[in-house]
Amino acid sequence: MVRAAGFTLMEMMVVIAIMGLLLVLVVNRSPARSPTLTLRAATGEVAEALRAGRSDAITAGRPVAFLIAPASRTFGTTGSVHVLPPGVALSLTAHPPGPIVFQPDGSASAGIIRLLLGHLGAVVRVDWLTGRISIEPVHLVAEN
């Protein structure tokens, strides 16, 4: 008696079912998020929104206020409000106190925006004379 080589239909069905279960497990597993990358992305978003506000002030020829609401984790100008990712907190130290205001000549009120995510922190600075926006790299924050 000669037996044909190959797999039976039942064996093929079992293999397909196992592959389907493995695929479901891999797809449902969310990608691991790096806190450092999340904070860098949020810092970049804040800096870009500041640059857009400065550009709007120069283009429109009028002052533009950049507002920050730490409780709701939102920031931006009146026409463009952004929300930070979950877990990222921010605070503003401005001179004079209040929002950062960009002037039509490109200057701004000075401000320091601090972003925190766990034990990581980053800083975005606004220079009052030039309106230049600079980012300090992500760093570890000492516990109090």
Salt bridges, closest charged atoms under 4 A:
GLU45 OE2 - HIS82 ND1 3.49
GLU136 OE2 - ARG125 NE 2.57
GLU143 OE2 - HIS119 NE2 3.77
